[in-house]
Amino acid sequence: MTHQEIIEDLTGRYGDNIFDIHEPYGLLTLTTKRENIIDLLQYLYNHKTLQIQFLTDLCGIHYPDNIGNELGVIYHVHSLINNIRIRIKVFFPLTDPEIPTATGLYATANWMERETYDFFGIIFKGHPNLKRILNVDEMDYFPMRKEYPLEDQTRRDKQDFHFGR
């Protein structure tokens, strides 16, 4: 199937719940609502032609300036049979960081969702063992959120006068 045929298929089924469709670098990318993500993944998984049954990656993102949709999850799914790749994005507010788990469909989502929770604080509802995977359990923050400056603002060694400016 071509990207256009996939888009027509998905918009025919999901209508306005599929939006922001584009193809950066030839990768079909679309955005959906978190209420639809599991149904969409299941549809792609069971699709007679597409057979998108491999979850390549799942990761979190944080856009603090995107008020109302600060957090998000990106899914990279792949049909090994047809060599079709799709990137699916879902955004939601920082005040409500929950999204349904994909572990019922993809066993590999288990650790990917744990990592995303560990670094971004995104809660995957229904996950069988949602706890930190790389950081210590006592951490009370999520290190990949853009809540802190990238560098220590008290450092003097990076000021312009050290470089002859």
MOMOJO-V363988 format. One record per run of one state. SS is the DSSP state (helix for helix, strand for strand, loop for the rest). FROM is the first residue (numbers start at 0). TO is the last residue. Records with the same first field share a line. If there is no record, write none. Layout:
SS = FROM-TO ; FROM-TO
This chain:
loop = 0-1 ; 22-22 ; 26-26 ; 32-35 ; 46-52 ; 62-69 ; 79-82 ; 92-92 ; 96-96 ; 100-107 ; 120-121 ; 125-158 ; 163-164
helix = 2-16 ; 23-25 ; 36-45 ; 93-95 ; 108-119 ; 159-162
strand = 17-21 ; 27-31 ; 53-61 ; 70-78 ; 83-91 ; 97-99 ; 122-124
